[in-house]
């Protein structure tokens, strides 16, 4: 699950860069923190999973806002 979440976060970041010209700062911060936490214990891995999905959401929101 964590690998899929990370891959999706990267895909949505790419979409945000194409759609808006930049990757949201919130996305970058959540993704960076998740990369660190994914190597920890189970609690850290769950937090990393949540942060990867949050990073995906930030990118999706940026793209939606740019389209409106």
N, CA, C and O atoms as CSV, one atom per row, in Angstrom:
chain,resi,resn,atom,element,x,y,z
A,1,UNK,N,N,0.814,-1.197,0.000
A,1,UNK,CA,C,0.000,0.000,0.000
A,1,UNK,C,C,0.858,1.261,0.000
A,1,UNK,O,O,0.553,2.235,-0.688
A,2,UNK,N,N,1.915,1.229,0.767
A,2,UNK,CA,C,2.734,2.434,0.871
A,2,UNK,C,C,3.436,2.736,-0.452
A,2,UNK,O,O,3.604,3.901,-0.810
A,3,UNK,N,N,3.842,1.706,-1.171
A,3,UNK,CA,C,4.477,1.930,-2.474
A,3,UNK,C,C,3.490,2.523,-3.470
A,3,UNK,O,O,3.842,3.413,-4.243
A,4,UNK,N,N,2.265,2.036,-3.451
A,4,UNK,CA,C,1.230,2.566,-4.333
A,4,UNK,C,C,0.926,4.020,-3.992
A,4,UNK,O,O,0.786,4.857,-4.884
A,5,UNK,N,N,0.827,4.314,-2.715
A,5,UNK,CA,C,0.545,5.689,-2.289
A,5,UNK,C,C,1.669,6.629,-2.715
A,5,UNK,O,O,1.414,7.754,-3.144
A,6,UNK,N,N,2.906,6.168,-2.595
A,6,UNK,CA,C,4.028,7.011,-3.011
A,6,UNK,C,C,4.009,7.236,-4.524
A,6,UNK,O,O,4.243,8.346,-5.001
A,7,UNK,N,N,3.731,6.171,-5.266
A,7,UNK,CA,C,3.676,6.300,-6.727
A,7,UNK,C,C,2.578,7.265,-7.144
A,7,UNK,O,O,2.787,8.101,-8.024
A,8,UNK,N,N,1.412,7.158,-6.519
A,8,UNK,CA,C,0.302,8.060,-6.837
A,8,UNK,C,C,0.647,9.505,-6.472
A,8,UNK,O,O,0.289,10.429,-7.203
A,9,UNK,N,N,1.334,9.704,-5.356
A,9,UNK,CA,C,1.734,11.061,-4.968
A,9,UNK,C,C,2.636,11.672,-6.029
A,9,UNK,O,O,2.502,12.850,-6.360
A,10,UNK,N,N,3.560,10.869,-6.566
A,10,UNK,CA,C,4.439,11.373,-7.630
A,10,UNK,C,C,3.651,11.656,-8.902
A,10,UNK,O,O,3.897,12.659,-9.572
A,11,UNK,N,N,2.696,10.776,-9.244
A,11,UNK,CA,C,1.884,10.984,-10.453
A,11,UNK,C,C,1.063,12.263,-10.349
A,11,UNK,O,O,1.004,13.048,-11.296
A,12,UNK,N,N,0.437,12.468,-9.208
A,12,UNK,CA,C,-0.375,13.677,-9.035
A,12,UNK,C,C,0.491,14.928,-8.980
A,12,UNK,O,O,0.067,15.990,-9.435
A,13,UNK,N,N,1.699,14.820,-8.428
A,13,UNK,CA,C,2.611,15.964,-8.431
A,13,UNK,C,C,2.993,16.324,-9.858
A,13,UNK,O,O,3.084,17.503,-10.200
A,14,UNK,N,N,3.214,15.322,-10.684
A,14,UNK,CA,C,3.525,15.565,-12.097
A,14,UNK,C,C,2.348,16.259,-12.777
A,14,UNK,O,O,2.541,17.193,-13.555
A,15,UNK,N,N,1.133,15.808,-12.485
A,15,UNK,CA,C,-0.063,16.439,-13.050
A,15,UNK,C,C,-0.182,17.887,-12.602
A,15,UNK,O,O,-0.547,18.759,-13.390
A,16,UNK,N,N,0.127,18.138,-11.337
A,16,UNK,CA,C,0.058,19.508,-10.825
A,16,UNK,C,C,1.091,20.383,-11.512
A,16,UNK,O,O,0.810,21.538,-11.831
A,17,UNK,N,N,2.281,19.849,-11.745
A,17,UNK,CA,C,3.322,20.637,-12.409
A,17,UNK,C,C,2.906,20.981,-13.831
A,17,UNK,O,O,3.136,22.095,-14.301
A,18,UNK,N,N,2.294,20.022,-14.512
A,18,UNK,CA,C,1.830,20.271,-15.881
A,18,UNK,C,C,0.661,21.249,-15.869
A,18,UNK,O,O,0.616,22.170,-16.684
A,19,UNK,N,N,-0.282,21.056,-14.953
A,19,UNK,CA,C,-1.492,21.867,-14.927
A,19,UNK,C,C,-1.321,23.267,-14.385
A,19,UNK,O,O,-2.018,24.189,-14.809
A,20,UNK,N,N,-0.396,23.438,-13.446
A,20,UNK,CA,C,-0.251,24.741,-12.801
A,20,UNK,C,C,1.123,25.362,-12.992
A,20,UNK,O,O,1.304,26.551,-12.728
A,21,UNK,N,N,2.075,24.591,-13.438
A,21,UNK,CA,C,3.427,25.102,-13.617
A,21,UNK,C,C,4.325,24.894,-12.410
A,21,UNK,O,O,5.515,25.207,-12.457
A,22,UNK,N,N,3.765,24.370,-11.333
A,22,UNK,CA,C,4.558,24.140,-10.120
A,22,UNK,C,C,3.900,23.052,-9.278
A,22,UNK,O,O,2.717,22.749,-9.432
A,23,UNK,N,N,4.683,22.485,-8.404
A,23,UNK,CA,C,4.159,21.521,-7.439
A,23,UNK,C,C,3.880,22.290,-6.151
A,23,UNK,O,O,4.743,23.039,-5.693
A,24,UNK,N,N,2.698,22.126,-5.554
A,24,UNK,CA,C,2.380,22.854,-4.326
A,24,UNK,C,C,3.402,22.582,-3.222
A,24,UNK,O,O,3.872,21.455,-3.063
A,25,UNK,N,N,3.737,23.612,-2.474
A,25,UNK,CA,C,4.709,23.489,-1.391
A,25,UNK,C,C,4.223,22.485,-0.352
A,25,UNK,O,O,5.020,21.712,0.179
A,26,UNK,N,N,2.933,22.488,-0.058
A,26,UNK,CA,C,2.385,21.548,0.913
A,26,UNK,C,C,2.642,20.106,0.468
A,26,UNK,O,O,2.941,19.234,1.284
A,27,UNK,N,N,2.520,19.878,-0.825
A,27,UNK,CA,C,2.777,18.552,-1.378
A,27,UNK,C,C,4.228,18.161,-1.140
A,27,UNK,O,O,4.510,17.059,-0.672
A,28,UNK,N,N,5.137,19.056,-1.460
A,28,UNK,CA,C,6.559,18.772,-1.303
A,28,UNK,C,C,6.912,18.455,0.142
A,28,UNK,O,O,7.686,17.536,0.408
A,29,UNK,N,N,6.356,19.202,1.061
A,29,UNK,CA,C,6.646,18.979,2.484
A,29,UNK,C,C,6.084,17.649,2.969
A,29,UNK,O,O,6.768,16.899,3.664
A,30,UNK,N,N,4.832,17.356,2.601
A,30,UNK,CA,C,4.220,16.091,3.020
A,30,UNK,C,C,4.972,14.901,2.427
A,30,UNK,O,O,5.212,13.906,3.110
A,31,UNK,N,N,5.336,15.012,1.165
A,31,UNK,CA,C,6.052,13.923,0.496
A,31,UNK,C,C,7.423,13.694,1.136
A,31,UNK,O,O,7.811,12.551,1.381
A,32,UNK,N,N,8.145,14.764,1.402
A,32,UNK,CA,C,9.470,14.636,2.009
A,32,UNK,C,C,9.390,13.995,3.392
A,32,UNK,O,O,10.203,13.137,3.735
A,33,UNK,N,N,8.418,14.412,4.169
A,33,UNK,CA,C,8.257,13.836,5.514
A,33,UNK,C,C,7.865,12.373,5.434
A,33,UNK,O,O,8.342,11.555,6.220
A,34,UNK,N,N,6.997,12.037,4.487
A,34,UNK,CA,C,6.572,10.650,4.324
A,34,UNK,C,C,7.744,9.758,3.934
A,34,UNK,O,O,7.838,8.623,4.402
A,35,UNK,N,N,8.639,10.256,3.082
A,35,UNK,CA,C,9.812,9.472,2.674
A,35,UNK,C,C,10.671,9.102,3.877
A,35,UNK,O,O,11.234,8.009,3.930
A,36,UNK,N,N,10.772,10.002,4.831
A,36,UNK,CA,C,11.558,9.728,6.035
A,36,UNK,C,C,10.828,8.729,6.929
A,36,UNK,O,O,11.433,7.780,7.426
A,37,UNK,N,N,9.539,8.941,7.130
A,37,UNK,CA,C,8.774,8.105,8.050
A,37,UNK,C,C,8.562,6.683,7.551
A,37,UNK,O,O,8.383,5.774,8.362
A,38,UNK,N,N,8.577,6.470,6.262
A,38,UNK,CA,C,8.295,5.127,5.734
A,38,UNK,C,C,9.330,4.097,6.162
A,38,UNK,O,O,9.077,2.896,6.065
A,39,UNK,N,N,10.488,4.543,6.633
A,39,UNK,CA,C,11.551,3.633,7.066
A,39,UNK,C,C,11.485,3.316,8.548
A,39,UNK,O,O,12.330,2.579,9.058
A,40,UNK,N,N,10.499,3.855,9.250
A,40,UNK,CA,C,10.402,3.656,10.696
A,40,UNK,C,C,9.587,2.434,11.073
A,40,UNK,O,O,9.429,1.501,10.286
A,41,UNK,N,N,9.078,2.459,12.289
A,41,UNK,CA,C,8.253,1.354,12.779
A,41,UNK,C,C,6.848,1.434,12.183
A,41,UNK,O,O,6.579,2.278,11.328
A,42,UNK,N,N,5.960,0.561,12.633
A,42,UNK,CA,C,4.615,0.484,12.051
A,42,UNK,C,C,3.847,1.798,12.179
A,42,UNK,O,O,3.153,2.206,11.248
A,43,UNK,N,N,3.969,2.452,13.314
A,43,UNK,CA,C,3.285,3.733,13.500
A,43,UNK,C,C,3.788,4.765,12.507
A,43,UNK,O,O,3.004,5.518,11.930
A,44,UNK,N,N,5.101,4.796,12.310
A,44,UNK,CA,C,5.683,5.728,11.339
A,44,UNK,C,C,5.229,5.397,9.923
A,44,UNK,O,O,4.961,6.298,9.129
A,45,UNK,N,N,5.143,4.124,9.607
A,45,UNK,CA,C,4.712,3.718,8.262
A,45,UNK,C,C,3.273,4.128,7.995
A,45,UNK,O,O,2.936,4.542,6.885
A,46,UNK,N,N,2.429,4.014,9.002
A,46,UNK,CA,C,1.041,4.457,8.839
A,46,UNK,C,C,0.974,5.971,8.656
A,46,UNK,O,O,0.180,6.469,7.858
A,47,UNK,N,N,1.800,6.694,9.387
A,47,UNK,CA,C,1.848,8.146,9.221
A,47,UNK,C,C,2.356,8.500,7.823
A,47,UNK,O,O,1.867,9.444,7.202
A,48,UNK,N,N,3.330,7.744,7.334
A,48,UNK,CA,C,3.853,7.972,5.984
A,48,UNK,C,C,2.769,7.726,4.946
A,48,UNK,O,O,2.636,8.492,3.991
A,49,UNK,N,N,2.005,6.679,5.125
A,49,UNK,CA,C,0.909,6.374,4.205
A,49,UNK,C,C,-0.076,7.539,4.152
A,49,UNK,O,O,-0.493,7.966,3.076
A,50,UNK,N,N,-0.437,8.040,5.318
A,50,UNK,CA,C,-1.353,9.179,5.371
A,50,UNK,C,C,-0.753,10.403,4.683
A,50,UNK,O,O,-1.459,11.118,3.971
A,51,UNK,N,N,0.529,10.651,4.887
A,51,UNK,CA,C,1.174,11.814,4.277
A,51,UNK,C,C,1.290,11.680,2.760
A,51,UNK,O,O,1.157,12.674,2.046
A,52,UNK,N,N,1.534,10.476,2.259
A,52,UNK,CA,C,1.560,10.290,0.808
A,52,UNK,C,C,0.194,10.603,0.208
A,52,UNK,O,O,0.104,11.269,-0.823
A,53,UNK,N,N,-0.866,10.127,0.851
A,53,UNK,CA,C,-2.206,10.409,0.337
A,53,UNK,C,C,-2.544,11.888,0.466
A,53,UNK,O,O,-3.212,12.455,-0.399
A,54,UNK,N,N,-2.086,12.506,1.534
A,54,UNK,CA,C,-2.319,13.946,1.704
A,54,UNK,C,C,-1.605,14.732,0.604
A,54,UNK,O,O,-2.152,15.693,0.064
A,55,UNK,N,N,-0.381,14.314,0.279
A,55,UNK,CA,C,0.365,14.969,-0.806
A,55,UNK,C,C,-0.409,14.839,-2.118
A,55,UNK,O,O,-0.467,15.783,-2.907
A,56,UNK,N,N,-0.997,13.679,-2.346
A,56,UNK,CA,C,-1.807,13.481,-3.553
A,56,UNK,C,C,-2.989,14.434,-3.578
A,56,UNK,O,O,-3.314,15.015,-4.614
A,57,UNK,N,N,-3.621,14.585,-2.437
A,57,UNK,CA,C,-4.778,15.479,-2.357
A,57,UNK,C,C,-4.386,16.923,-2.647
A,57,UNK,O,O,-5.112,17.628,-3.347
A,58,UNK,N,N,-3.255,17.372,-2.122
A,58,UNK,CA,C,-2.806,18.739,-2.369
A,58,UNK,C,C,-2.632,18.987,-3.871
A,58,UNK,O,O,-3.025,20.034,-4.385
A,59,UNK,N,N,-2.047,18.025,-4.555
A,59,UNK,CA,C,-1.843,18.178,-6.000
A,59,UNK,C,C,-3.166,18.189,-6.742
A,59,UNK,O,O,-3.359,18.990,-7.656
A,60,UNK,N,N,-4.076,17.308,-6.358
A,60,UNK,CA,C,-5.385,17.251,-7.021
A,60,UNK,C,C,-6.136,18.560,-6.828
A,60,UNK,O,O,-6.759,19.067,-7.761
A,61,UNK,N,N,-6.079,19.098,-5.637
A,61,UNK,CA,C,-6.762,20.367,-5.362
A,61,UNK,C,C,-6.156,21.494,-6.194
A,61,UNK,O,O,-6.883,22.331,-6.728
A,62,UNK,N,N,-4.837,21.520,-6.304
A,62,UNK,CA,C,-4.180,22.566,-7.092
A,62,UNK,C,C,-4.614,22.509,-8.549
A,62,UNK,O,O,-4.867,23.543,-9.167
A,63,UNK,N,N,-4.700,21.307,-9.097
A,63,UNK,CA,C,-5.125,21.149,-10.493
A,63,UNK,C,C,-6.573,21.601,-10.648
A,63,UNK,O,O,-6.894,22.308,-11.603
A,64,UNK,N,N,-7.441,21.212,-9.742
A,64,UNK,CA,C,-8.848,21.607,-9.813
A,64,UNK,C,C,-9.017,23.114,-9.711
A,64,UNK,O,O,-9.835,23.705,-10.417
A,65,UNK,N,N,-8.251,23.725,-8.841
A,65,UNK,CA,C,-8.336,25.177,-8.680
A,65,UNK,C,C,-7.818,25.893,-9.931
A,65,UNK,O,O,-8.361,26.924,-10.329
A,66,UNK,N,N,-6.790,25.355,-10.536
A,66,UNK,CA,C,-6.249,25.971,-11.757
A,66,UNK,C,C,-7.236,25.886,-12.902
A,66,UNK,O,O,-7.263,26.774,-13.755
A,67,UNK,N,N,-8.043,24.845,-12.944
A,67,UNK,CA,C,-9.021,24.678,-14.023
A,67,UNK,C,C,-10.212,25.610,-13.845
A,67,UNK,O,O,-10.879,25.949,-14.823
A,68,UNK,N,N,-10.488,26.026,-12.621
A,68,UNK,CA,C,-11.632,26.910,-12.384
A,68,UNK,C,C,-11.221,28.287,-12.534
A,68,UNK,O,O,-12.036,29.195,-12.376
